[in-house]
């Protein structure tokens, strides 16, 4: 796959894309591209059945008559290879090089020009290799393609300026849209529909090579129009635009994903992050070949989740300081900084301590010892480098303000190298002399000096803002020599594979940096300078990597106060919302060892009052329980401050994005963490920080989305709801008397009925619905379900006084996110005695869980009506049978009495369902239309599973006020 770029030392051999058809086989109609009109290839080759109707082009009479049957009766695998390689590789390349006929009606004419172009393409893009024992094989080669991209621009520019060039560009975008849609959608469906035990429906290496060509041509065309304006003024990208060709390259089960974990040492959460952050196939292909093994890393990926890499978490009981020698302990002792002097700076000034390297005379024959002195930072006088390091690498210290002496000498060398790097980049300026700041030595340890530790935390923002440079130290980087790497290698190792990018503390340190260096084994590298070098590299493929890296860079750069004229912390209201969203996005996939640090880091990024947050947890110790309480108090205070912001409070919809809320009364609607990424099935609030501005809630004029302010009773919101009542089928019958009629199964769906609207609703647990599509293992699902009731939705609804809050105006056709709340018995509330908070009357409710709700119409609603009627009939006509079953359950499920009673009740249900099937033909047809054929003998099981009792709904006022806690 030489169409892609690769690292200097890939973690595995780069595979070659084997070309299955023989281009010279004239008897095979699919072995070679025919040079015809690209979009109408299926018509010429009689393969229209493989193309969905909305992707068919032209006015061919078969467009509306030939059925799309590919997913029902798939084409043979070998034939797929030949068709798609000819069409989407050679045909697409020929189209961009002007080699295809634009009118199939003229294919009998002079095709010499087309034949010449195709001959050159096949000669340049097919190579033959003789391999021992396997004979001759043909492979795709794309080495020439990056070099002929300028020729594509020249071919388009042969057309007259204006509409002719615009029309040509639009047509090429249509070709790309068809290619991307088919490769990403239809082939993905093959993967899901075919027998998983058989070989993959398309050779993954060949598929990746074809996608790579599509992405290269798409990116170059888009760049030529939007950036370089190569086709002249007024030419704009088509509405079809630039398309993603990444597809399922890193999807679960893909060979690339498995090899990254098994061979290259990647964490499974890394793969989720890469898939989320990097949108180009060229980038993820490149990253997949990086070796991520790190010698000496303190931890493995055994405890990591799909969202969080926990390999860099530290354990105070086992944490050890590292020595500068990579081989281990050099035998030196610890150097402890003069912490009293550092504390004096913090207490007596508004500045912070920085460190001065000093040399101490040593015994004869020995090198001078390097130590560190403490001084107050004076702006305009001192310049220093602030270190941003991964504590798991051993430069942190939770027990004292000390480091191994060998590390002090190493730090002096690192700072000296930064001085040299800056001087070489700015030779007209004198070489600077930098001081040092590192948290391990400059922030008093909290357990020993809680007051001054709190002061140092409140000044952390200023420390990194005022630093001349921030130097990143990460063992994942320092094992590589930058001189041996390309700029792409260096940048992708910094941003895609470093642990530094996965930690929370380092986010603010990178965001606040005016100048950011990354330390490699041989030297520090300046990130922004490398970005400029990468962009200006002649090979266009590097620009594709740059597009993704630029987005990654901007995730840090756009949050820096220096990049916004007014400063991130004093922005106009309309911009704060966007900034909050950016910060939430930057939090995704990051982890922190101590949960109580999360509110500190977030408040620093948002410019909130750190003093209040730190003060909220004063007086707590260092036990595990104290840490949990500290995290809880600080996060409550963070949300309290956010609720007081000058834009108007919290959006009501935040209650719908919380999965694991806080436990403190009044805050049980708020996320306990903002880390992770819920789109990947995580356990934390996705984009919750974006809901900290109520301003967005009023946009679009949606009804029922007013409110969103903090009260002593929780978050006040105005939202419509359905109140649910669980009702026995007949008087005297319990809600779950039929438990045991069926083998116990995980809860999949719950139905309820709105009598006034005469509408059925289907409800699915949100968390389960998110886990299933991403390939959740049985163990993961069992772990989750072990944390909640066996039937979470049913248990909630059966507890009484349950309401379902709607997240927005109800859609009659689409499923929506709703919130299950427990209505509290104290009913409407008024302001508490002595409270200064203005609270309007409303209903108090307890946050329970999120669900996906959809209306049920048509045949399925007929099935639900009928099966509920069957359940009522059985309950009313056979109370003695149900009674026997209840008594039998008391004797145990192993007793013969239980088996007989159970079978008797099951038979009554089967008989009642059979009568309904016979007496109501519409019921039988509705079952077939809703669930498929052959269910006559099994549909009875819906009665005990879904209708052991009634669930009836009634609506509240659209602007009903709720106090959610």
N, C-alpha and C positions, 0 to 999 in steps of 0.2 A: 504494500500500500504506500508506494512512494509519492502519492499525491499529498500525503500529510508530512508535516515536520515531525522530527523525533529528537529526544534529548541526546546529549553526547554519549551517555552510557545508559541505554534503556534497560529497564528491569527484566525484560524478556525480549526474545527476538521479534522483530517486527514482521508479522505474517505477510505473505504475498497473496494477492487476489487471483485465484485460478480462473481462467477463462474456459468455461465448459463447452460452448459450441465451437466448432471449427469454422472460422470465417471463410474458408475456401470450400466448404461443403455446399455445392450448388444445389443439391437435392433437398437441403433443409431450408425452408422458407424463413426460418427465424435465426439462422446462424449469422446473418450479416444485415446491417441496416440497409434499407432499400433506397435511401435518399429522397423519400417522399415527404409530403406535408407532415410535420411532427404531430400535430394534434389529431389528425385523422388516421393515424397508424392502425388503430383497432378496426376501422372500417375496411382497410385494404387487406388486412390479415384475417378477417372473420373471427375476431376475438372480442366482439362488442359485449359478449356476456360477462367478460371480466371487468367491465368498466361501469361504475355506478352512473345512473342517468344524469346526475348533475355535473359529471365530468366529461360527458360526451360533447363533441364539438361538430360544427358544420350543420348542414341541412339534410343529412342523409336520412332517407325514409325509415331506416331500421332503428334510428335513435329512440323512437317512441314505442317500438314493438318488441325488440329483443329484450328479454328479461335479464336482470343482473343475478346470475346464479353462482357466482364464484365462491361465495361463502357456504353455499349449500353443497355444491359439487365442485370442489377445488380442482384447478388444473394441476397436472402432474408436476412434481418438483423440478425435474430436469427441464421441462418445457417452460416453466416460470423463469428459470435461469436464462434460457436463451432469449425469451421474449423481452424481459426487463433489461438484460444487458444490452441487447441491440437497440432497444427504444430509449431507455433512460441514460445510457452512457454514450454510446456512439451516436445515436440519433440526436441527443441534446447537444453534444459537442459539435456535431455537424451543423446544427441549427445556428449556434453562436458564431461559427466560422463561415456562415453564408453558403453552406454546401447543399442545403435541402431545397427541393422544388417547393414553391409556394402554392402550386395548383396541381392537384392530382390528375386533372383532366389532360395535362400536357406531358404525362409520363412517357408517352410513346415518341416524343420528339427528341431533339438533340440533348442528351444527358451527359455529354463528355465533360463539362465543367463539374457537374456533381460527382461523376465517377472519379475524376482526378482528385477532388477534395477528399473523398472517402478513402481513396487509395493511400493518400498521404497520412490520413488519420490512423488507419489500421497499421500502416508500416511503423508509425511513431509510437502507437499505444499498445502494441502486442509484442511480447517477447517470448521466445521459445527456449526452454531449458531441458536438457537431457539429464535425468536423474537415475542413479543406479537402481535397477530393479523395478522401476516404474515406467520407463520409457520416456518419450518426449511429452512435455506438458507446456501449455500456453498460459501466460500470465498477463494481466493488465499492467502496464507501466504508464506513469503519468509525469515522468521527469520533464517532459517538454512543455507541459500545459502552463505552468506558471510563466514560462518565457514567451508564450504566444498570446498572453492576455492583452498586451497593447495592440495586437493585430485585430482583436475583436472590436476595439474602439475605432480603429481605422476603417474597418468594414462598414460600421454604422455611419461613420462620417463621410462615406462616399455618397450617401443620400443627401438630398437638399436639406438645408437647415429648416427647422420648424416642424410642422405636422408630420412630414415623412419620417423624421428621426423619432419623434414622439410615438408614432404608430408602431415603429419597429421595436422600440423599447417596451411598449405595452405588450406587444406580441411575445417578446422573450420572457416577460414576467408571467404571462399566461402559461407558457411552457414550463417555467419553474414551479408555478403553483400546482399544475397537474402532477409533476414529478414528485414534489414534496408531499402532497396530499396522499398520493398512492403509496409512496415508500413508508410514510409514517403511520398511515391509518389502515389501509387495506392489509398490508403485510403484518401489521401488529395484530389485526383480527385473525389472520392465519395462525399466529402464535397461540391465540386463546382458544381457537376452535378445533385445532387438530389434536390428535393423540399426543400427549406430552412424552410418551415413551419412544416415539419415533424421532428420527433426526429432525433438526430444525427445518421449518418450511422454506428457508432461504439461507444459503451459505452466508454466515454472518460477516465473514471477511469481505466477500464480494459485495454484499449489501452496503457495508461501511464505505468501501471504495466508491460505489456509485453515489452514495449520499455525499461523500467528500467532494466529488466533482460538482454536484448540484450546489453545495454550499459555496464553493470557490467561485463559480460563475455568478451566483446570486449576489454574493458580497461584492464582487468586483463591479458588476453592473450597477448596483446601488451606490457604491462609492464613486463611480465615474459620473453619476448623475448628480448626487447631492453634495459631494465634497470637491472633486476636481473640476466639475462642470465641463467634462470632456466633450459633450455633445452640443455645446453651445448654450446660450441663455434661453430660459423659458422651458427647458425640458425637465419634467418632474417624474418621480417614480410612479408607476401605475398603482391603482388601488389594490392590486394583487400584492404589491410591495415585496419586501424581502421575507423569505420564508425560512423557517427552522428546519434544518435537515438532521438535527441531533437524534431525533427519534428515540428509540429504546436502547441506545448504546450502553447505558449504565443501568438499565432496568433490572429488577430482581431476576436472577437466573441467567443473565447474560454472561457470556464467557469473559468479557472484559472485567465485569464486576467481580467475578469469582477469582480471577487471576490477580487483581489488585489486592485482595484480602489475603489470598493464599501465598502468592509469590512475592509481592512488593511491600507487604507489611502495613497496608492501609486499614484504617478503622471503618466500620460500616457507617458510622455517622459522617465520616469524611465524604463517602460516596453520595449520601443524601445532600450534603452541602454543595458538593461539586455540581450535582445535577440541578440544584436550585439556583446557584449563583452564575454558573457559566452556561451561556445559551448556544455557543457554537460547537459543532462537532469537532472542528480542528483543535479547539482548546481541550475538551475532555479527552480526546484521543491522545493528545500530547501528555496531559497529566496522568493518564492511565499507564504511561510508560515510565513514570518517575519512581525510583526506588525510595521508599519512605522508612526503611529500617533505620533506627537510631541506636547506636551503641551506648549503653549506660542509661537509657531512658528509665525513669523510676516508675514502672508500672506497665501493664499490658492493656489490651483492649477487651479483656474478658467481661468487664462490667459495663462496657459502653452500650449506649442505646442507639436507636436510629437517629436521634437528634443531638445527643451530647457525647463528646469524647471525654471519658473520665480517666484516661491514662495519666494525666498530669495532676490529678488530685493528690494532696499530701496528707499524711497521717502524722500528727505531732509525736506520737509514741515511737515511730520508727524513722522519722525524718533525720537525715544526716547532712551536714555541710559537705560540699564537694571540694576537692583539691583541683588545682589548675592542671596537674598532670592527668592526661586522659587515662593513664593506666591505673590510677587509683591514689592511695594515700602516700604522700611524699614524706610524711613524718613531722611536718611542721605543726606548730600550735596555733591557737586562735589569736587574732588581733581584735581587741575591743576598742571601739571608738570612745572618746570622752563624751559620754551621753549627758553628763551634767552641763557641759558647755553647750551641747545641742539644745537641751531643754531651756537653757537660759535665753538662747536666741528666740525660741518659740514663745516663751512667756513674756519677755521684755520688749520684743519688737513685733512688727507686723510682717516680718520677713521670715526666712527659713534658713537652716544651716546648710552650707555646702562644704565640701572636703578639699583640702589642699594636700597634694603629694609632697612628702618630705623624705629626706634620706638621713639615716642615722649611721654614724661612724661604726664600723664593725671591727672585729679583731683582725690582726694582720693576716693577709692571705685570703680573707673572705670578702665577698661583695658587700657593698653597703646595703643596709636593710631599708626597705621602703615602708613608710608608715603614712598615716593620714592625720592631718590636723583639721580642726573645725573652725569655721568662721561664718559670720553673717553674710548672706548674699546682699550686695549693694547694686541696685540697678544702675547701669551706665558705667560701672567700674568693673564688675566681675562678669565673666562668661563661663558657662559650665555646660557639660554634657550630662543629660539625665539618662539613666539606664532604664530600659523597659525589658524585663527578663521574665522567663518562665521559672517560677519557684521550684518546680519539680526537678530542675537541673542542678539544684544545690546551692544557689546563691542567696536564698532566703534564710531567715532564721526566726523561729517563733519563740525562742527561749532567751534571746539576748541580742544586743546590737553588736555582733561580732561576725567575722569571717576568717577563714584560714589565711595565714600570712602569705602563702603562695598566691592566693587570689588577689591580694592587694597589688603585688608586683604585676600580675597579669592585667589587672584593671588599668594600671599606669600605661602598660604597653598598648592597650586598646584605645585609650584616650589619645595617646601620642599618634596612633595611626589615623584617628579621626582628624587630628590637627593637620597631618600631612595630606590626607585626602582633600581637605578643604583648601589647603594652600595650593595643591596641584591644579585644582579646578579654578582657583582665583590667584594666579601667579603675580598679579599686579598688587596684591595685598600682602602685608607681612604675615608670617606664620603665626597663628594665634596660640595662646597659652590657656588651655581650658582647665577649669576645676571639675569636680565630680559631684554628682548627686545620685545616690542609690537608696532606695527605701529601707533596705536592711540596716543601714548604718545611720540614716538621717531621720527616721521615724521611730521614736521611742516605742518599745514593745508594749502592746496594750496591757498585757497581764501584769507588767511591772510599773508602768507609768500611764495609767488610763487617761489622766487629764491631758497631758502633753501629747499623747497619741491622738486624742480627739482633735487637738489643735492642728496637728500635722495633717490629719485627714482633710480638714476644712481648707487647707492651703495647697492641697495636692494639685488642684486645677492650675493655680498660678505657677507652681513649680515647673510643670511641663510646658505651659505657655511661654514662660520666660527663658527656658533653656535654649542655648544657641543651637543645639542639635539633640535629638533623641536617638540613642543607639539601642537597637534591638539585639538581645542575646537569646539564642534558641539553639539547643543542641542539634536540632534537626537541620540547621543551617551551617553550624560551625564545623561539621564533619566534611564539608565540601570546599574545595578551593575555587574561588570565584574566577581566577585566571583561566581555569580549565572549562568554564561554562559559558554558554551564550547568554546574551541578555534575556532571551525568552526563558532559558533554564533558570536563571537567577530569580527572575520576577515570579515565575510560577512556583518555584520552591518557597519564596517568601510569602506569597499570598494564598497558594492552594494547598501546600503540604506542611507548612510550619504549624507547630502547636501554638505559637504566639497568636495566630489568627483565630484560635479556638478558645482563648481565655478572655474573661470579662474585664479584668483590671487592665489588660493591655489594650483594650479598645479605646478607653479614654486617653491612654498614654499616646497611642498613635494618632488619635483625632486631634489632640491639642498640640502636637509637634509642629513647629515651624519648619523644621528640616529633619528628615527621617533617614537614618542609616540602618542597614542590616549587616551584622557582623558575620563574615564567613571565616573559614579557617585561615586564609592568608591576608585578608584585608576587609575593611568595611566598604559597602557599596551604597551609593546614594540612590534611593528609589526613584525620585522624580527624574534624575538625569538618565537613568536606564529606560524609563518610559519614553523619553524623547528619542533615545537611540533606537529603540524598538520600532517606533512609529516611522522613523525615517529610513528603515532598512528597505533596500530595493525590492526584495522578494515580497510580493503582495501577501503571501500567506502569513507573514509576520504581522501584517496589519489586522488580520482576522483575530489573531491572539491578542493584539493590542486592544481591539474593541472590547473584549471581555475583561482584560486587565484594567482598562480605563474605567469600566463600571465598578470594578472592585476597588480601584484607587479612589474613586469618587465616593464610595461608601464611607471612607475615612475623610477625604478632603472636603466633601460638602458639609460635614458636621463641624469643621474647624471654624471657630469664630473669626479668624483672620480672612476667611474666604467670603464672608458676608459683610457688606459695608456697615450694617448697623450692629453686627455681632450676634451670634446665635442666641445670646441670653437677653437681648433687648430688642428682639425682632418685632415687627408689626404683627398684629393679631392674625391677619390673614395668612401670614407666613409661618406662624408658630405651629399651626396644624400640620403643614407639610413637613416641617422639621421634626415634629414628634413622630410622624410616620417613618421618616428616614432613620431616626434613632432606633425605633422598634425593629426595622429591617436589619439594622446593623447588629442587634442583639441576637438574632437568630443563630442557632448552632454554637453559641458560646457557653462556657461552663465556668463555675467558680467553686472553690473548695468550701468556703464558708458562706452559707446562704445569707447571713447578715450583711455581707459585703455588697450584695446586689443592689439594695436601695441606695447605698453610698455612691456606687459607680453611676447609677442612673441619675441620681440627683446632681452629680457633678456635670454630666453631659447636658442636663437641662438647666443648669444654673440655679438650682433651687437651694433653699436654706439648709445647708449641711448641718449646721449647729442644732437645729430642731430635731433632725433625724437622729443624730448621735445622742442628744440629750434624752430622747424618748426611751433609750435602753440603758440608761445609767443605773448602776447598782447591781448589775448582773455579773455572775462569775464566768468561769471558763468550762463548765461541764457541758455535756451534750445537751442536756435539758435547757441550760441557760442559753446556749447558742440557738436552739430552736425558738425560744422565747424572744431572744434579741432580734432574730430575723422577722418574727411575727410583728413585734412592736415597730420596727423600723419600716416595714412595708406598709403597715397601717398609717404611719405618719406620712409616708410618701404619698399615699392616695389622699390623705387629708389635705396636704399642701396642694396637690393637683386639683382637688375639688374647690380650692379657694382661689384658683387662678382668675385673672381679670377678664377672661373670655366668657365665663359663665358656667363653669362646672363640667360635669361628666355627661357624655352621651348616654342615653338610656340603653342603647344597643350593646353596651359593654357587658351587660348581664348575660348576653347570649354567646360571648366568646370565652367565658371562664370555664375551665375544666376542674382545676383544683383550687378552690377559693380559700381565702384566709379563714381562720377559726374564731377570730375576735368578734364579739357581738357588735353589730353595726357595720361590720366590714366583710360579712360573709358573702357578699356579692362580688368582691374584688379579687383579682388574680393574686395568688401567693407568690408567683414568679412570672417574669416576662421573658425568660430564656426558653430556648428550644424553638420548634417550628411546628405548629399544629397542622399545617398542610401535609406534613409527613406523618401524621398520626401521633403527634406529641402530646404531652400532658400539661401544656401551659398555654397561656392566652396568646393566640396569634393576632398580631397587630393591635393588641389591646391598648397600647400607649396612644395609638391614633384616635382612640375614643375619649381621650382626656380633654378634648375640646368640644364643648357642646355646640359650637358654631356650625360644625358640619351637619349636625342633626337637623337643622332647619332648612338646609338646602334641598331644593326640589319640592318643597311644600308638602311633604308626606304627613298625613294625618296620624295622630297618636304617638308622635315621637318628641313631644315637648317634655319638660321636666329634666331630671338628671341632676339633682343636687343632694348633698350629703345632709342627713338628719340624724338625731340620736337613735332613730329606729332603723337606719340603713339608708340605702340610696332611694330617693323619691323619683319615680318615673310615672309617666302617663302612657299606658299601653292597653290595647284591647286584649281580651282574653276569653277563653272558654272555661267555664267551671264544670268539673267532671264529678258525676255521682255514680258510685258503684252500687248496684241494686241486685238483690237476689232474684233468680228466675221465678221462684214461687215463695210464698210466705213460709217461713220456718227453715228454709234451705240456706246453708252457709255459702259464702262466696267461692269456696274452693273444695266443696264436698266431692268433686270429681277428680281431685288429685290422685294419681295412680292409675287411672283408666288407661293412660298412655305411658309408654316408657319416657322417663323424664328427659327432656331435651333443652338445650340452651334457648332462651327466649329470643325469638326472631322478630316478631311483630305483634302489636296490640291494636285492636279495632275499637272504635267508639262511635256513637251515633248522635248527631245533632237533630233533635226532634223538630224544632221550629223550622230549620232550613231543610229538613228531610235529606240529610247528607251524611254519608259514611266517611270516616277518616281512618287512615292507616298511620300508625306511629312506630318509629324505629329508634332504638337507642343510638345516640349520636356517636359515642365512642366506638361502639362495635361497628357501626357503618363506616367509620374512618379506617379502622384497622383491617377490615376484610379486603378492600380493594388493593391494599399494598402488600398482600401476600402474608397476612398474619399467621404465625405458626399456632398450632394447637396449644403449645405451652404458653405463648404470649396471651392468648385469649383466656386460658384457664387462670393465669396469673391475674389478669384484669378482673375476671368474673369472681375470683376469690376475694377481691377487695370490696365487692358490692353484693347486694342480695341476689339470690339465685335468679329471681325474676325482677330486675330493677324497676322496669316500667310498671309492671302489674303491681308490685309491692307499693310503689308510690301512689298509684291511682286508687288502690284498695284501702289506703289508710284514712281516707275521708277528707273532705274539704280541700280538694286538689284543684288547681287552676293551671291552664296552659296559656302562657303569655306569647303573643305573636311578635316576631321580630320586625315585621313590616306589613303593609297591606296584603291581604291574603290573595294568593294566585290559585285559581281554580284548577290549573293544569300541572303546576310544578310543585315539587316538594320544597318545604321551607324549614328553617331552623326555628324551633319553639323552645320555651323554657317551662319546665315543670316546677311549680312552687306549692308549698304547703300553706294554705290559708290559716292564720293563727286565730285562736278562739276569741281573742279580745276585741276583734272587729275593728270598726273605724276608730282612728286615733286622733287625738288633739295634742297640742304642744305640751310637753312635760312641765310639771310645776317648776317654776323658777328658771325655765330655759329661756335663753335669749334668741334661740333659733325660731324663725317664723315657719311653722309647719301647718299646711292646709290639711283638712281631713282626707283620709284615704284608708286603704286596707293594708294591714301588715301581712307579710308573707315570707316564708323561709325558702331560700334557694335550695333546690334539690338536684336537678340534673337537666341536661340538654337532650332534646329529641328532634328527630326529623319527622315532620307531619305532612301528609298529602291527602287531598280529597280523593275519594273513590267513586267512580262513575261507571255507567254502562253495565256490561255483563258481570263484572266483578261485584258491583253493588247488588245485583240480583242474587248472586251466590251468597253474599253476606246476609241479606234479608232472609233468604230461605234457610240457611243453616242456623240462624238465631231462632227462627220459628221452630225448627227441628229440636233445638236444645230446650226451648220452652215446653214443647210437646212432651219430650221425654221426662222432664222434671215434673210436669203436672200429672202425667198418666202413670208414672211408675215410682211413686214415693217409697213404696215398700222395697223395691229393688235397690234404690239409692240408700235406704236405711240399712239394708243388709250389707251393702258394700262398706258403709261407715263402720258398722260393728266388726266386719271382717278385718278392716285395717287395724283395729285395736288388737287383734289376735296375732298380727304379724304377717308380712307379705309371703312368708314361706308356708303358711298354713294352707291346707286343701280348701278350707272354707273360704279363704280370701280368693283363691284362684277361681272357684265356682261363682262367687258373688261378682267378681270383676268381669268374668266372661258373660254373666247374665246381663249386666249393665251395658257392656259393649254391644251385645246382640240387640238390645232394645234401640240403641243408637243407630245401628246398621239398618234395622228394620224401618225405623222412622225415615231415615235418609232414602232408603230404597223406594218407599211410598212417594216421597217428594219427587224423586227422579221419574217415577212412572206417571204421576198425576200432573206434573208440570213440565212439559217438553221444553219450555223456555229455560228452566233450571239446568237441564242436561246440556243444552246448547251453550248456556252461559259458562258452565264449568269448562267445557272444551275451549271456548274462545278465550277464557281467562288463564287457564293453567295447562291446557293441552288435552290430548286424547287419552283414553284408557284409564280414567280415574274413577269410574263408577263404583268400584269396590273399596276405594280408599277415602273418598271425599267425606265420609261420615266422621273421620277423625277431627275435622274442623270444629265439631260441636264441643267436645271436651277441651280441646286445645285453646280455642279462641272465644268460646261463648259459655264458660262455666257460670257466668252471671252477666247482667247487662251493664254497659257503661254508657251513660247518657250525658250529653253536653248541653249547656245553655250559655249564651253570650253575655258578656258584660258591656257596659258603655264603652264606646270607642276611646274616650278620653279618661277612662278609669285610672285614678291615681293609686299607685302601689308603693309600699315601703318595703323594698327587697333587702333581706338580710340572710 
